[in-house]
Amino acid sequence: MSLARTSLYRSLAPIARFARPYATKPSEPKEPKGMAETVGEGIKKAGEAFKKDGAIGKEFNANGAIGGTAQAVGGPFSADGAIGKQFTADGSIGGTAQQAGDSTAKSGKDLKK
């Protein structure tokens, strides 16, 4: 062996001892998610966000940021008022959002299959 090859080997030997165990360990095979499954999960999460207890829907409850402000104003904007009751899960606006959230979440769940 030439002197150049020997010195190169000696300089790489510590790296090889460190890297070699990691290079020979087999990795666990992971099943890749299909595009439909990934998209389905995203659609399902978006639909769940609009439900009355979801990330967006809960803000319209009397305890949420938007509903709480309307509750503080009171009068027709309170949860029992003429305007406020439309934003509950049983009201026309809140009910429509609840139905849209349910159908979107169901579509995402069906697409995921």
PLY file of the C-alpha trace (Angstrom):
ply
format ascii 1.0
element vertex 113
property float x
property float y
property float z
element edge 112
property int vertex1
property int vertex2
end_header
0.00 0.00 0.00
1.33 3.41 -0.83
1.92 6.05 1.81
-0.89 8.25 0.45
-3.44 5.43 0.63
-2.32 4.49 4.15
-2.67 8.02 5.50
-6.05 8.38 3.80
-7.23 5.13 5.35
-6.04 6.22 8.78
-7.83 9.56 8.50
-11.11 7.93 7.42
-10.99 5.03 9.88
-12.64 6.91 12.80
-15.43 8.11 10.53
-16.00 4.64 9.16
-16.24 3.14 12.66
-18.85 5.72 13.57
-20.90 5.63 10.35
-20.76 1.93 9.60
-23.22 0.69 12.26
-25.82 3.15 11.03
-25.28 2.24 7.41
-25.95 -1.45 7.95
-29.07 -1.21 10.12
-32.17 -1.96 8.11
-34.84 0.68 8.32
-38.40 -0.25 9.01
-40.45 -0.26 5.85
-43.18 2.36 6.00
-46.20 2.22 3.82
-46.45 5.49 1.99
-49.79 7.22 2.31
-51.69 7.54 -0.89
-52.60 10.94 -2.22
-56.30 10.29 -1.66
-55.71 9.37 1.97
-53.62 12.49 2.62
-56.17 14.76 0.92
-58.98 12.99 2.76
-57.36 13.69 6.11
-57.01 17.39 5.23
-60.64 17.69 4.13
-61.84 15.89 7.25
-59.84 18.25 9.51
-61.21 21.29 7.67
-64.77 20.06 8.09
-64.28 19.35 11.78
-62.97 22.89 12.32
-66.38 24.36 11.39
-68.38 22.17 13.78
-69.67 23.78 16.98
-66.77 22.39 19.03
-64.13 22.79 16.29
-61.38 25.38 16.08
-63.55 27.90 14.19
-67.01 26.93 15.43
-66.14 27.23 19.12
-65.31 30.92 18.62
-68.99 31.56 17.85
-70.22 29.97 21.10
-71.16 32.29 23.98
-67.76 31.51 25.60
-65.73 32.02 22.39
-64.05 35.20 21.18
-66.78 36.24 18.73
-69.77 34.92 20.66
-68.40 36.28 23.94
-68.14 39.78 22.49
-71.69 39.57 21.18
-72.82 38.26 24.57
-71.16 41.22 26.28
-72.90 43.67 23.94
-76.16 41.94 24.80
-79.59 42.79 23.48
-80.25 41.29 20.07
-76.63 40.07 19.86
-76.82 37.82 22.94
-77.23 34.07 22.47
-80.99 34.38 23.04
-81.41 37.58 21.00
-82.87 37.88 17.52
-79.44 38.04 15.85
-77.38 35.97 18.29
-79.64 32.92 18.19
-78.98 32.63 14.44
-75.32 31.88 15.23
-76.01 28.92 17.55
-75.73 25.35 16.25
-79.53 25.29 15.90
-79.81 28.71 14.24
-79.90 29.35 10.52
-76.28 30.54 10.19
-74.74 28.26 12.81
-76.84 25.32 11.67
-75.71 25.79 8.09
-72.08 25.89 9.21
-72.66 22.78 11.33
-74.18 20.92 8.36
-71.38 22.06 6.06
-68.79 20.90 8.60
-70.50 17.53 8.98
-70.78 16.92 5.25
-67.21 18.09 4.58
-65.84 15.85 7.35
-67.85 12.93 5.97
-66.52 13.58 2.46
-62.98 13.61 3.78
-63.58 10.40 5.71
-65.04 8.71 2.61
-62.15 9.89 0.43
-59.67 8.54 2.97
-61.00 5.00 2.52
0 1
1 2
2 3
3 4
4 5
5 6
6 7
7 8
8 9
9 10
10 11
11 12
12 13
13 14
14 15
15 16
16 17
17 18
18 19
19 20
20 21
21 22
22 23
23 24
24 25
25 26
26 27
27 28
28 29
29 30
30 31
31 32
32 33
33 34
34 35
35 36
36 37
37 38
38 39
39 40
40 41
41 42
42 43
43 44
44 45
45 46
46 47
47 48
48 49
49 50
50 51
51 52
52 53
53 54
54 55
55 56
56 57
57 58
58 59
59 60
60 61
61 62
62 63
63 64
64 65
65 66
66 67
67 68
68 69
69 70
70 71
71 72
72 73
73 74
74 75
75 76
76 77
77 78
78 79
79 80
80 81
81 82
82 83
83 84
84 85
85 86
86 87
87 88
88 89
89 90
90 91
91 92
92 93
93 94
94 95
95 96
96 97
97 98
98 99
99 100
100 101
101 102
102 103
103 104
104 105
105 106
106 107
107 108
108 109
109 110
110 111
111 112
